[in-house]
């Protein structure tokens, strides 16, 4: 593993302050990133880390602000993406359930080393959202969605 990859593995964890603002995002005095209503594009992107192959997960915590009266956005038009060297390798379209939960996790696999690992959130500009945390972790076990037993 190259020295820059070891250094970047040490930079995993909370990424919110390290992310760049896109055309559809603005940062408040607390460092949170807000969606700009009416503006389509990325809220944030980055942090462009050199990472070795492996399983990773990005967890985003957010809150849905009260939309203006009469607003109906049905499909919130928000997509969280994991990007390797400018290629989208995993994506998750936020839905009503994730908006209510205020938390999404996007697992992804890097099959080869990368110099430019990136996380980004694209918005159609119709959903009043504020992102309060973007946490990037290397996973030590394979990501699995657990089924709930009928006996429980």
Residue pairs with C-beta under 8 A, 6 or more apart in sequence:
1 52
2 50
2 113
4 50
5 50
5 51
5 52
5 113
7 50
8 49
8 50
8 51
8 117
9 51
9 52
9 138
11 18
11 47
11 49
12 49
12 136
12 137
12 138
13 135
13 136
13 137
14 133
14 134
14 135
15 46
15 47
15 58
15 119
15 134
15 135
15 136
16 31
16 32
16 33
16 131
16 132
16 133
16 134
17 31
18 46
18 47
19 33
19 44
19 45
19 46
19 47
19 119
19 134
20 44
20 45
20 46
21 27
21 33
21 43
21 44
22 41
22 42
22 43
22 44
22 45
22 120
23 36
23 39
23 41
23 42
24 35
24 36
24 39
24 40
24 41
24 42
24 43
24 122
24 123
24 125
25 33
25 34
25 35
25 36
25 42
25 43
25 44
25 121
25 123
26 33
26 34
26 36
27 33
27 34
28 34
28 130
32 130
32 131
32 132
33 43
33 44
33 130
33 131
34 43
34 129
34 130
34 131
35 43
35 78
35 123
35 125
35 127
35 128
35 129
35 130
36 125
37 68
37 125
37 126
37 128
38 125
39 123
39 125
40 77
40 123
40 124
40 125
41 122
41 123
41 125
42 120
42 121
42 122
42 123
43 120
43 121
43 122
43 123
43 129
43 131
44 119
44 120
44 121
44 131
44 134
45 118
45 119
45 120
46 118
46 119
46 120
47 117
47 118
47 119
48 115
48 116
48 117
48 118
49 116
49 117
49 136
50 113
50 114
50 115
50 116
50 117
51 110
51 113
51 114
51 117
51 138
52 110
52 113
53 110
53 111
53 112
53 113
54 109
54 110
54 138
54 139
55 107
55 108
55 109
55 138
55 139
55 141
55 142
55 143
56 82
56 107
56 108
56 109
56 110
56 117
56 136
56 137
56 138
56 139
57 105
57 106
57 107
57 108
57 136
57 137
57 139
57 143
58 80
58 82
58 105
58 106
58 108
58 119
58 134
58 135
58 136
58 137
59 103
59 104
59 105
59 106
59 133
59 134
59 135
59 137
60 80
60 103
60 104
60 105
60 106
60 121
60 131
60 133
60 134
60 135
61 102
61 103
61 131
61 132
61 133
61 135
62 102
62 103
62 129
62 130
62 131
62 132
63 102
63 129
63 130
63 132
64 99
64 100
64 102
64 127
64 128
64 129
65 128
65 129
65 130
66 128
67 73
67 127
67 128
68 128
71 126
73 126
73 127
75 93
76 94
76 95
76 96
76 99
76 124
76 126
76 127
76 129
77 123
77 124
77 125
77 126
77 127
78 93
78 94
78 121
78 122
78 123
78 124
78 127
78 129
79 91
79 92
79 93
79 94
79 121
79 122
80 91
80 92
80 94
80 104
80 106
80 119
80 120
80 121
81 88
81 90
81 91
81 92
81 106
81 119
81 120
81 121
81 122
82 88
82 89
82 90
82 91
82 106
82 108
82 117
82 118
82 119
83 89
83 116
83 117
83 118
83 119
83 120
84 110
84 114
84 116
84 117
84 118
85 114
85 115
85 116
86 116
86 118
89 108
89 109
89 110
90 106
90 107
90 108
90 109
91 106
92 98
92 104
92 106
94 104
94 127
98 104
99 127
107 139
107 143
110 117
119 134
119 136
121 131
123 129
